[in-house]
């Protein structure tokens, strides 16, 4: 939660604005990676007529990311 993060930030003497910027940047990178993985999976599924499972296995996408990507293809 926010208060817990704030406490940890203060304990380690980190600049709050800097830590917020780093967190936002990391979150942005995760979103970008997810979008790229979705695009790659989609290309394999359409171009090579692979199943979702075949595409994620070929791309070696980690299981924790697969669940997020899978949501996109279920909607």
matplotlib code that plots the C-alpha trace (Angstrom):
import matplotlib.pyplot as plt

x = [0.0, 1.0, 1.9, 4.1, 5.9, 6.4, 7.8, 10.3, 11.3, 11.9, 13.8, 16.3, 16.5, 15.3, 14.0, 10.2, 9.9, 12.8, 11.3, 7.9, 9.5, 11.4, 8.3, 6.4, 9.2, 9.3, 5.5, 5.7, 8.4, 6.1, 3.2, 5.4, 6.7, 3.2, 2.1, 5.0, 4.4, 0.8, 1.8, 4.3, 1.9, -0.8, 1.6, 2.6, -1.1, -2.2, 0.9, 1.9, -1.6, -0.3, -2.4, -1.9, 0.0, 2.3, 3.1, 3.9, 6.0, 8.0, 8.5, 9.4, 7.2, 7.3, 4.2, 3.5, 3.3, 1.3, -1.7, -1.8, -1.4, -4.0, -6.6, -6.2, -7.0, -10.0, -11.8]
y = [0.0, 3.6, 4.2, 1.1, 2.2, 5.7, 4.3, 2.1, 5.1, 7.2, 4.4, 4.2, 7.9, 7.9, 11.0, 10.6, 12.4, 10.3, 7.0, 7.9, 8.7, 5.4, 3.4, 5.1, 4.4, 0.7, 0.5, 2.0, -0.5, -3.3, -2.0, -1.6, -5.1, -6.5, -4.7, -5.9, -9.5, -9.2, -8.0, -10.8, -13.5, -12.1, -12.1, -15.7, -16.8, -15.1, -15.4, -18.9, -20.0, -21.1, -21.5, -19.2, -21.8, -22.6, -18.9, -18.2, -21.3, -20.3, -16.8, -18.3, -15.8, -16.2, -17.7, -14.6, -12.6, -15.2, -14.7, -11.0, -11.5, -14.2, -11.7, -9.7, -12.7, -13.7, -10.4]
z = [0.0, -0.4, 3.3, 3.4, 0.2, 1.6, 4.9, 3.0, 0.8, 3.9, 5.7, 2.8, 2.5, -1.1, -2.8, -3.0, -6.4, -7.8, -6.5, -8.0, -11.3, -11.3, -10.4, -13.2, -15.7, -14.6, -15.0, -18.4, -19.5, -18.3, -20.3, -23.4, -23.0, -22.7, -25.8, -27.8, -26.6, -27.6, -31.1, -31.5, -30.4, -32.7, -35.7, -35.1, -34.6, -37.8, -40.0, -39.1, -38.0, -34.6, -31.5, -28.6, -26.6, -29.5, -30.0, -26.3, -26.1, -29.3, -27.8, -24.4, -22.6, -18.8, -17.2, -15.1, -18.3, -20.2, -17.9, -18.6, -22.4, -22.4, -21.0, -24.2, -26.4, -24.4, -24.8]

ax = plt.figure().add_subplot(projection="3d")
ax.plot(x, y, z, "-o")
ax.set_aspect("equal")
plt.show()
